Amino acid sequence: MNIIILKESELKEGRAEVSGRRLKHLKETLKKNDGDELKAGVLGGKLGTAQVEQVGEEKAVLMFTPDNDPPAPLNVRLALALPRPKVLRRVLYTLTCLGVKDIHIFNSWRVEKSYWSSPLLEGIDDFLIPALEQAKDTILPTVTFHRFFTPFIRETLPQISKDTLRLAAHPVGCPLKSRPQEAVTLVIGAEGGFIQKELDTLEETGFSFFSFGERVLNVESAVPYILGRLL
């Protein structure tokens, strides 16, 4: 971790006690002792510096001083068809590191129904805190799940994508001539792609289809690759 994330509820007059994973990192990786300083941030708030007041066997006491804002978010809203839940967690970790703050996970024809009952869809925020620590960020993304394709595409997605460029990744799409200069709402389907009815619905909602070539990528590779080429 490149910073230690503190929660607002842990702070009392600027002091916080850390234990467990954070304590282990502070002692074994950073090798901090009493009086040392380290980078820290408050979840949902400022970045800053924490001074180690006391390191013990079970906890450390830090004095936090905020001094600057977290990095600006990526100017994109992402809608992603639900992949395998283990893959989803890895993709969400990457998206959090990249600074995508508005993420929508939706159902489509080629999404396995069993994915929606996975316990891995729960507790997402706690899983993503290490991604914030990696990226020196403090703002968690909003991750929203949409179980039904048609209501999401026809009713919710138009509101999400209002005042943005609407793009959907699909193998038969046209190459993009240049990087967009405005905010983007990006839709990425399941690894098997969209069926024709879904393509028609997206087109009716105002989305244009684009492709970055003939290579077939899995979701875990495609998401960061597309964002890197697009933005």
Secondary structure, 3 states (H helix, E strand, C coil): CCCEEECHHHCECCEEEECHHHHHHHHHHCCCCCCCEEEEEECCCCEEEEEEEEECCCCEEEEEEEEECCCCCCCEEEEEECCCHHHHHHHHHHHHHHCCCEEEEECCCCCCHHHHHCHHHCCHHHHHHHHHHHHCCCCCCEEEEECCHHHHHHHHHHHHCCCCEEEEEEEEEECCCCCCCCCEEEEECCCCCCCHHHHHHHHHCCCEEECCCCCCCCHHHHHHHHHHHHC
